[in-house]
Amino acid sequence: MITFQVQDMTCGHCVATLTRAVTAADPGATVTVDLAAHRIAIAPVRADVPVLARAIEEAGYTPVVLPG
C-alpha cells in the first residue's frame, strides 16, 4: 500500500479526478480515499511511487508520500 497526503484534495470532484488519474496510470490499482484526512491510499498492480506521484501531479494536485 502506498499512501499520499494530498492537502489540496478538498471535495468529491477532487476524489473522482484523483481516482481517475491513478487508475489511468495503473489500471488494476485499488484506490481508497479519506477526504477528511486528505489521504489517498493505493494498492498498485504495477506502478511505483514516482509513477503514481506523477499521475497525481499531472491531475493538478500536490502529493506527499507518507512512510509506511
C-alpha positions in Angstrom: 0.0 0.0 0.0 1.3 3.4 -1.0 -0.2 6.4 0.8 -0.1 10.1 -0.2 -1.1 13.2 1.7 -2.9 15.5 -0.7 -3.7 18.7 1.1 -5.3 20.3 -1.9 -7.9 17.5 -2.3 -10.9 19.2 -0.9 -14.1 17.8 -2.4 -15.8 14.9 -4.2 -14.7 16.2 -7.6 -11.1 16.1 -6.4 -11.6 12.5 -5.3 -13.1 11.5 -8.6 -10.3 13.3 -10.5 -7.5 11.6 -8.4 -9.1 8.2 -8.7 -9.3 8.5 -12.5 -5.7 9.7 -12.7 -4.4 6.9 -10.5 -6.3 4.2 -12.4 -5.2 5.6 -15.7 -1.6 5.2 -14.5 -2.2 1.7 -13.1 -5.5 0.3 -14.4 -5.6 -2.6 -11.8 -4.8 -0.4 -8.8 -7.2 -0.2 -5.8 -7.7 3.3 -4.6 -9.0 4.3 -1.2 -9.6 7.9 -0.4 -10.0 9.6 3.0 -11.2 13.1 2.1 -11.3 14.3 5.7 -7.7 13.4 6.3 -6.7 14.4 2.7 -5.1 11.0 2.1 -5.2 8.6 -0.8 -4.1 5.0 -0.4 -3.2 3.0 -3.4 -2.7 -0.8 -3.7 -0.8 -0.8 -7.0 -0.6 -3.6 -9.5 2.5 -2.4 -11.4 3.1 1.3 -10.8 5.6 2.5 -8.3 5.7 5.7 -6.1 7.2 8.0 -8.8 4.7 7.0 -11.4 1.7 7.4 -9.1 3.0 10.7 -7.7 3.5 12.0 -11.3 -0.1 11.0 -12.2 -1.4 12.9 -9.1 0.7 15.9 -10.0 -0.5 15.9 -13.6 -4.1 15.9 -12.4 -3.2 19.2 -10.7 -2.6 18.1 -7.1 0.4 18.1 -4.7 1.2 14.6 -3.4 3.4 13.9 -0.4 4.3 10.2 0.1 3.8 9.0 3.6 6.1 6.4 5.2 4.7 3.0 5.8 
